[in-house]
Amino acid sequence: MQSYSGTYYFAGRSNCCAALLQRQHQQLIVSSTEGEVLWQGINFSTGLDLPGLATELHFDDGSYFVPDDVSLRLSANGKASLATRLEQHKVAIGLSVLLVPLLLWWLATRGLPGFATAVVPYLPKSVSHTIDRQSMQILDNTLLDNSALPQAQQQQWRQQWLSAMAQLPEPLLFQPDIRFRQAKGMGANAFALPGGTIVVTDELVTLLADKPDALLAVLLHEAGHVQHQHGLKLLAQSTATTMLLALIFSDLEVLSEVLLGSGSSLMQAAFSRDMESEADLFATSALVALGKNSSAFADAIEAISQQHDSKTLEKWSRYFSSHPSSSERIEQAKKPPAPTTTPK
């Protein structure tokens, strides 16, 4: 009969003493070093089984025994706990070394972004409106200046575009808020924020002044991003991944920074190819629904591409929704959408 040394803690008292634990079949016997039996029986349970720490044995009278050997694992059925077996299982250790990084990779690239995207439709509108307000404050203080276009012209364009969007077969899921700004560093461009704020630069209005349908096509493209919640999806995905990394590395301060600064992180987002294609389709379908030629969107892309060199386009394509020259997009825009296609 093997003995295990340790410390016995009396029930309901702070006293403890050195003791020996012996096991006879299913029965345990705890005795003092002088041979006095302190507890004896079969009714006991084990405490938390944590690698590197001694596992306590709790008895039915409230007393407990802590072995000196931290590797000692006893249970009522005589079997080691699952945690102990896994800790000593070489195959399990090898698989964990391989699978844990793969699991983290899947969570960061697929699991959490997918979950975050699925949650976006259920977010209250106040979230996107807050992001819009915060983002516009940052942009107006950094990249954008007040529009130099006459107020009458701004109002004319705004009314025309709002009237056109109100005529779409399927109503928009957001309330458009069209704003004009100067953006010398960005040039002829437009971008949309998640809550429905669509910013059009003076340079774009000037460039496409003689092509009103092309200018409308650009606006519809940006409306397509908002309609399909592309901006919110990007923010939700990046926020979820950042929060996962913050939890892994125990940098909890990052969590608050992510939640408070989600609006500014939109500036570093780039719409995916699928998102751009979806917004393109929305624009061309909307143009057809309004009785206009879908090639107007191709005219807009061609005109904008002539105003930017490739480096400028590459730089701004990382922000908002700049429109780099793409022969594929132009060719697709020149093809009329299928009759059954309607804006989503």
Contacts in CASP RR format, 6 or more apart in sequence:
PFRMAT RR
TARGET T0000
AUTHOR 0000-0000-0000
METHOD contacts of the structure
MODEL  1
MQSYSGTYYFAGRSNCCAALLQRQHQQLIVSSTEGEVLWQGINFSTGLDL
PGLATELHFDDGSYFVPDDVSLRLSANGKASLATRLEQHKVAIGLSVLLV
PLLLWWLATRGLPGFATAVVPYLPKSVSHTIDRQSMQILDNTLLDNSALP
QAQQQQWRQQWLSAMAQLPEPLLFQPDIRFRQAKGMGANAFALPGGTIVV
TDELVTLLADKPDALLAVLLHEAGHVQHQHGLKLLAQSTATTMLLALIFS
DLEVLSEVLLGSGSSLMQAAFSRDMESEADLFATSALVALGKNSSAFADA
IEAISQQHDSKTLEKWSRYFSSHPSSSERIEQAKKPPAPTTTPK
1 22 0 8 1.000
1 23 0 8 1.000
1 24 0 8 1.000
2 22 0 8 1.000
2 23 0 8 1.000
3 20 0 8 1.000
3 21 0 8 1.000
3 22 0 8 1.000
4 20 0 8 1.000
4 21 0 8 1.000
4 22 0 8 1.000
4 67 0 8 1.000
4 68 0 8 1.000
4 69 0 8 1.000
4 72 0 8 1.000
5 18 0 8 1.000
5 19 0 8 1.000
5 20 0 8 1.000
5 21 0 8 1.000
5 67 0 8 1.000
5 68 0 8 1.000
5 69 0 8 1.000
6 18 0 8 1.000
6 19 0 8 1.000
6 20 0 8 1.000
6 21 0 8 1.000
6 65 0 8 1.000
6 66 0 8 1.000
6 67 0 8 1.000
6 68 0 8 1.000
7 16 0 8 1.000
7 17 0 8 1.000
7 18 0 8 1.000
7 19 0 8 1.000
7 65 0 8 1.000
7 66 0 8 1.000
7 68 0 8 1.000
8 16 0 8 1.000
8 17 0 8 1.000
8 18 0 8 1.000
8 19 0 8 1.000
8 30 0 8 1.000
8 32 0 8 1.000
8 38 0 8 1.000
8 39 0 8 1.000
8 63 0 8 1.000
8 64 0 8 1.000
8 65 0 8 1.000
9 15 0 8 1.000
9 16 0 8 1.000
9 63 0 8 1.000
9 64 0 8 1.000
9 65 0 8 1.000
9 66 0 8 1.000
10 16 0 8 1.000
10 38 0 8 1.000
10 63 0 8 1.000
11 59 0 8 1.000
11 61 0 8 1.000
11 62 0 8 1.000
11 63 0 8 1.000
12 62 0 8 1.000
17 32 0 8 1.000
17 33 0 8 1.000
17 38 0 8 1.000
18 32 0 8 1.000
18 33 0 8 1.000
19 30 0 8 1.000
19 31 0 8 1.000
19 32 0 8 1.000
19 33 0 8 1.000
19 38 0 8 1.000
19 65 0 8 1.000
20 30 0 8 1.000
20 31 0 8 1.000
20 32 0 8 1.000
20 33 0 8 1.000
20 35 0 8 1.000
21 28 0 8 1.000
21 29 0 8 1.000
21 30 0 8 1.000
21 57 0 8 1.000
21 65 0 8 1.000
21 67 0 8 1.000
22 28 0 8 1.000
22 29 0 8 1.000
22 30 0 8 1.000
22 31 0 8 1.000
23 29 0 8 1.000
23 74 0 8 1.000
26 42 0 8 1.000
26 76 0 8 1.000
27 40 0 8 1.000
27 41 0 8 1.000
27 42 0 8 1.000
28 39 0 8 1.000
28 40 0 8 1.000
28 41 0 8 1.000
28 42 0 8 1.000
28 44 0 8 1.000
28 57 0 8 1.000
28 74 0 8 1.000
29 37 0 8 1.000
29 39 0 8 1.000
29 40 0 8 1.000
29 41 0 8 1.000
30 37 0 8 1.000
30 38 0 8 1.000
30 39 0 8 1.000
30 40 0 8 1.000
30 59 0 8 1.000
30 65 0 8 1.000
31 37 0 8 1.000
31 38 0 8 1.000
32 38 0 8 1.000
38 63 0 8 1.000
39 59 0 8 1.000
39 61 0 8 1.000
39 63 0 8 1.000
39 65 0 8 1.000
41 59 0 8 1.000
41 60 0 8 1.000
42 76 0 8 1.000
43 59 0 8 1.000
43 60 0 8 1.000
44 57 0 8 1.000
44 58 0 8 1.000
44 59 0 8 1.000
44 60 0 8 1.000
44 76 0 8 1.000
45 57 0 8 1.000
45 58 0 8 1.000
45 76 0 8 1.000
46 55 0 8 1.000
46 56 0 8 1.000
46 57 0 8 1.000
46 58 0 8 1.000
46 73 0 8 1.000
46 74 0 8 1.000
46 75 0 8 1.000
46 76 0 8 1.000
46 81 0 8 1.000
47 55 0 8 1.000
47 56 0 8 1.000
47 57 0 8 1.000
47 58 0 8 1.000
48 55 0 8 1.000
48 56 0 8 1.000
49 55 0 8 1.000
49 73 0 8 1.000
49 81 0 8 1.000
49 83 0 8 1.000
49 84 0 8 1.000
50 83 0 8 1.000
51 83 0 8 1.000
51 84 0 8 1.000
51 87 0 8 1.000
52 70 0 8 1.000
52 71 0 8 1.000
53 70 0 8 1.000
54 66 0 8 1.000
54 67 0 8 1.000
54 68 0 8 1.000
54 69 0 8 1.000
54 70 0 8 1.000
54 72 0 8 1.000
55 67 0 8 1.000
55 72 0 8 1.000
55 73 0 8 1.000
55 74 0 8 1.000
56 64 0 8 1.000
56 65 0 8 1.000
56 66 0 8 1.000
57 64 0 8 1.000
57 65 0 8 1.000
57 66 0 8 1.000
57 67 0 8 1.000
57 74 0 8 1.000
58 64 0 8 1.000
59 65 0 8 1.000
73 80 0 8 1.000
73 81 0 8 1.000
73 84 0 8 1.000
75 81 0 8 1.000
80 88 0 8 1.000
86 92 0 8 1.000
86 93 0 8 1.000
87 93 0 8 1.000
104 244 0 8 1.000
104 248 0 8 1.000
107 244 0 8 1.000
108 241 0 8 1.000
108 244 0 8 1.000
108 245 0 8 1.000
109 241 0 8 1.000
112 237 0 8 1.000
112 240 0 8 1.000
112 241 0 8 1.000
112 244 0 8 1.000
113 236 0 8 1.000
113 237 0 8 1.000
113 240 0 8 1.000
113 241 0 8 1.000
114 237 0 8 1.000
115 240 0 8 1.000
116 233 0 8 1.000
116 236 0 8 1.000
116 237 0 8 1.000
116 239 0 8 1.000
116 240 0 8 1.000
117 233 0 8 1.000
117 236 0 8 1.000
117 237 0 8 1.000
119 236 0 8 1.000
120 229 0 8 1.000
120 232 0 8 1.000
120 233 0 8 1.000
120 236 0 8 1.000
121 229 0 8 1.000
123 232 0 8 1.000
125 174 0 8 1.000
125 195 0 8 1.000
127 232 0 8 1.000
128 174 0 8 1.000
128 193 0 8 1.000
128 194 0 8 1.000
128 195 0 8 1.000
128 196 0 8 1.000
128 232 0 8 1.000
129 195 0 8 1.000
131 193 0 8 1.000
131 194 0 8 1.000
131 195 0 8 1.000
131 232 0 8 1.000
131 235 0 8 1.000
131 262 0 8 1.000
131 263 0 8 1.000
131 266 0 8 1.000
132 177 0 8 1.000
132 193 0 8 1.000
132 194 0 8 1.000
132 195 0 8 1.000
132 196 0 8 1.000
132 197 0 8 1.000
134 261 0 8 1.000
134 263 0 8 1.000
134 264 0 8 1.000
135 193 0 8 1.000
135 197 0 8 1.000
135 263 0 8 1.000
135 264 0 8 1.000
135 266 0 8 1.000
135 267 0 8 1.000
136 179 0 8 1.000
136 193 0 8 1.000
136 197 0 8 1.000
136 199 0 8 1.000
138 263 0 8 1.000
138 264 0 8 1.000
138 267 0 8 1.000
139 181 0 8 1.000
139 199 0 8 1.000
139 267 0 8 1.000
140 181 0 8 1.000
143 183 0 8 1.000
143 185 0 8 1.000
143 186 0 8 1.000
144 181 0 8 1.000
144 182 0 8 1.000
144 183 0 8 1.000
144 199 0 8 1.000
145 181 0 8 1.000
145 182 0 8 1.000
145 183 0 8 1.000
145 184 0 8 1.000
146 181 0 8 1.000
146 182 0 8 1.000
147 154 0 8 1.000
147 180 0 8 1.000
147 181 0 8 1.000
147 182 0 8 1.000
147 202 0 8 1.000
148 182 0 8 1.000
148 202 0 8 1.000
149 180 0 8 1.000
149 202 0 8 1.000
149 205 0 8 1.000
153 205 0 8 1.000
154 180 0 8 1.000
157 178 0 8 1.000
157 180 0 8 1.000
157 200 0 8 1.000
157 205 0 8 1.000
157 215 0 8 1.000
158 178 0 8 1.000
160 212 0 8 1.000
160 216 0 8 1.000
161 176 0 8 1.000
161 178 0 8 1.000
161 216 0 8 1.000
161 219 0 8 1.000
162 176 0 8 1.000
162 178 0 8 1.000
164 216 0 8 1.000
164 290 0 8 1.000
165 172 0 8 1.000
165 176 0 8 1.000
165 219 0 8 1.000
165 220 0 8 1.000
165 223 0 8 1.000
165 286 0 8 1.000
167 289 0 8 1.000
167 290 0 8 1.000
168 286 0 8 1.000
168 289 0 8 1.000
168 290 0 8 1.000
168 343 0 8 1.000
169 289 0 8 1.000
169 342 0 8 1.000
169 343 0 8 1.000
170 342 0 8 1.000
170 343 0 8 1.000
170 344 0 8 1.000
172 223 0 8 1.000
172 226 0 8 1.000
172 227 0 8 1.000
173 226 0 8 1.000
173 227 0 8 1.000
174 195 0 8 1.000
174 196 0 8 1.000
174 226 0 8 1.000
174 227 0 8 1.000
175 196 0 8 1.000
176 196 0 8 1.000
176 198 0 8 1.000
176 223 0 8 1.000
176 226 0 8 1.000
177 195 0 8 1.000
177 196 0 8 1.000
177 197 0 8 1.000
177 198 0 8 1.000
178 198 0 8 1.000
178 200 0 8 1.000
178 219 0 8 1.000
179 197 0 8 1.000
179 198 0 8 1.000
179 199 0 8 1.000
179 200 0 8 1.000
180 199 0 8 1.000
180 200 0 8 1.000
180 201 0 8 1.000
180 202 0 8 1.000
180 205 0 8 1.000
181 199 0 8 1.000
181 200 0 8 1.000
181 201 0 8 1.000
181 202 0 8 1.000
182 201 0 8 1.000
182 202 0 8 1.000
182 203 0 8 1.000
183 189 0 8 1.000
183 201 0 8 1.000
183 202 0 8 1.000
183 203 0 8 1.000
184 203 0 8 1.000
186 201 0 8 1.000
186 203 0 8 1.000
186 316 0 8 1.000
186 322 0 8 1.000
187 201 0 8 1.000
187 203 0 8 1.000
187 204 0 8 1.000
187 307 0 8 1.000
187 308 0 8 1.000
188 201 0 8 1.000
188 203 0 8 1.000
188 204 0 8 1.000
188 206 0 8 1.000
188 207 0 8 1.000
188 208 0 8 1.000
188 303 0 8 1.000
188 304 0 8 1.000
188 307 0 8 1.000
188 308 0 8 1.000
189 201 0 8 1.000
189 203 0 8 1.000
189 204 0 8 1.000
189 304 0 8 1.000
189 316 0 8 1.000
189 320 0 8 1.000
189 322 0 8 1.000
189 323 0 8 1.000
190 198 0 8 1.000
190 199 0 8 1.000
190 200 0 8 1.000
190 201 0 8 1.000
190 204 0 8 1.000
190 218 0 8 1.000
190 219 0 8 1.000
190 221 0 8 1.000
190 222 0 8 1.000
190 321 0 8 1.000
191 198 0 8 1.000
191 199 0 8 1.000
191 222 0 8 1.000
191 319 0 8 1.000
191 320 0 8 1.000
191 321 0 8 1.000
191 322 0 8 1.000
192 198 0 8 1.000
192 199 0 8 1.000
192 222 0 8 1.000
192 223 0 8 1.000
192 224 0 8 1.000
192 225 0 8 1.000
192 226 0 8 1.000
192 231 0 8 1.000
192 320 0 8 1.000
192 321 0 8 1.000
193 199 0 8 1.000
193 226 0 8 1.000
193 231 0 8 1.000
193 266 0 8 1.000
194 226 0 8 1.000
194 229 0 8 1.000
194 231 0 8 1.000
194 232 0 8 1.000
194 235 0 8 1.000
194 266 0 8 1.000
195 226 0 8 1.000
195 232 0 8 1.000
196 223 0 8 1.000
196 226 0 8 1.000
198 219 0 8 1.000
198 222 0 8 1.000
198 223 0 8 1.000
198 226 0 8 1.000
200 218 0 8 1.000
200 219 0 8 1.000
203 307 0 8 1.000
204 215 0 8 1.000
204 218 0 8 1.000
204 304 0 8 1.000
205 215 0 8 1.000
207 303 0 8 1.000
207 304 0 8 1.000
207 307 0 8 1.000
208 214 0 8 1.000
208 215 0 8 1.000
208 218 0 8 1.000
208 300 0 8 1.000
208 303 0 8 1.000
209 215 0 8 1.000
211 296 0 8 1.000
211 299 0 8 1.000
211 300 0 8 1.000
211 303 0 8 1.000
213 287 0 8 1.000
213 292 0 8 1.000
213 293 0 8 1.000
213 296 0 8 1.000
213 299 0 8 1.000
214 296 0 8 1.000
214 297 0 8 1.000
214 299 0 8 1.000
214 300 0 8 1.000
214 303 0 8 1.000
215 300 0 8 1.000
216 287 0 8 1.000
216 290 0 8 1.000
216 292 0 8 1.000
216 296 0 8 1.000
217 283 0 8 1.000
217 284 0 8 1.000
217 287 0 8 1.000
217 296 0 8 1.000
217 297 0 8 1.000
217 299 0 8 1.000
217 300 0 8 1.000
218 283 0 8 1.000
218 297 0 8 1.000
218 300 0 8 1.000
218 304 0 8 1.000
218 323 0 8 1.000
220 282 0 8 1.000
220 283 0 8 1.000
220 286 0 8 1.000
220 287 0 8 1.000
220 297 0 8 1.000
221 279 0 8 1.000
221 280 0 8 1.000
221 282 0 8 1.000
221 283 0 8 1.000
221 297 0 8 1.000
221 321 0 8 1.000
221 323 0 8 1.000
222 279 0 8 1.000
222 321 0 8 1.000
223 282 0 8 1.000
223 283 0 8 1.000
223 286 0 8 1.000
224 230 0 8 1.000
224 278 0 8 1.000
224 279 0 8 1.000
224 282 0 8 1.000
224 283 0 8 1.000
224 343 0 8 1.000
225 231 0 8 1.000
225 271 0 8 1.000
225 275 0 8 1.000
225 279 0 8 1.000
225 321 0 8 1.000
227 282 0 8 1.000
227 343 0 8 1.000
227 344 0 8 1.000
228 275 0 8 1.000
228 278 0 8 1.000
228 279 0 8 1.000
228 282 0 8 1.000
228 344 0 8 1.000
230 271 0 8 1.000
230 275 0 8 1.000
230 278 0 8 1.000
230 279 0 8 1.000
231 266 0 8 1.000
231 269 0 8 1.000
231 271 0 8 1.000
233 275 0 8 1.000
234 266 0 8 1.000
234 269 0 8 1.000
234 271 0 8 1.000
235 262 0 8 1.000
235 263 0 8 1.000
235 265 0 8 1.000
235 266 0 8 1.000
235 269 0 8 1.000
238 265 0 8 1.000
238 269 0 8 1.000
239 258 0 8 1.000
239 259 0 8 1.000
239 262 0 8 1.000
239 265 0 8 1.000
242 254 0 8 1.000
242 258 0 8 1.000
243 254 0 8 1.000
243 255 0 8 1.000
243 258 0 8 1.000
245 251 0 8 1.000
245 254 0 8 1.000
246 252 0 8 1.000
246 254 0 8 1.000
246 255 0 8 1.000
246 258 0 8 1.000
247 255 0 8 1.000
258 265 0 8 1.000
266 320 0 8 1.000
267 319 0 8 1.000
267 320 0 8 1.000
268 318 0 8 1.000
268 319 0 8 1.000
269 319 0 8 1.000
270 317 0 8 1.000
270 318 0 8 1.000
270 319 0 8 1.000
271 279 0 8 1.000
271 321 0 8 1.000
276 321 0 8 1.000
276 329 0 8 1.000
277 329 0 8 1.000
277 332 0 8 1.000
278 344 0 8 1.000
279 321 0 8 1.000
280 297 0 8 1.000
280 329 0 8 1.000
280 332 0 8 1.000
280 333 0 8 1.000
281 337 0 8 1.000
281 341 0 8 1.000
282 343 0 8 1.000
282 344 0 8 1.000
283 297 0 8 1.000
283 333 0 8 1.000
284 294 0 8 1.000
284 297 0 8 1.000
284 332 0 8 1.000
284 333 0 8 1.000
284 336 0 8 1.000
284 337 0 8 1.000
285 294 0 8 1.000
285 337 0 8 1.000
285 341 0 8 1.000
285 342 0 8 1.000
285 343 0 8 1.000
286 343 0 8 1.000
287 293 0 8 1.000
287 294 0 8 1.000
287 296 0 8 1.000
287 297 0 8 1.000
288 294 0 8 1.000
288 336 0 8 1.000
288 337 0 8 1.000
289 342 0 8 1.000
289 343 0 8 1.000
294 333 0 8 1.000
294 334 0 8 1.000
294 335 0 8 1.000
294 336 0 8 1.000
294 337 0 8 1.000
295 333 0 8 1.000
295 334 0 8 1.000
297 333 0 8 1.000
298 329 0 8 1.000
298 330 0 8 1.000
298 331 0 8 1.000
298 333 0 8 1.000
298 334 0 8 1.000
300 323 0 8 1.000
301 323 0 8 1.000
301 325 0 8 1.000
301 326 0 8 1.000
301 329 0 8 1.000
301 330 0 8 1.000
301 333 0 8 1.000
302 325 0 8 1.000
302 330 0 8 1.000
304 323 0 8 1.000
304 325 0 8 1.000
305 313 0 8 1.000
305 323 0 8 1.000
305 324 0 8 1.000
305 325 0 8 1.000
308 316 0 8 1.000
308 324 0 8 1.000
308 325 0 8 1.000
310 324 0 8 1.000
310 325 0 8 1.000
313 322 0 8 1.000
313 323 0 8 1.000
313 324 0 8 1.000
313 325 0 8 1.000
314 324 0 8 1.000
316 322 0 8 1.000
317 324 0 8 1.000
323 329 0 8 1.000
END
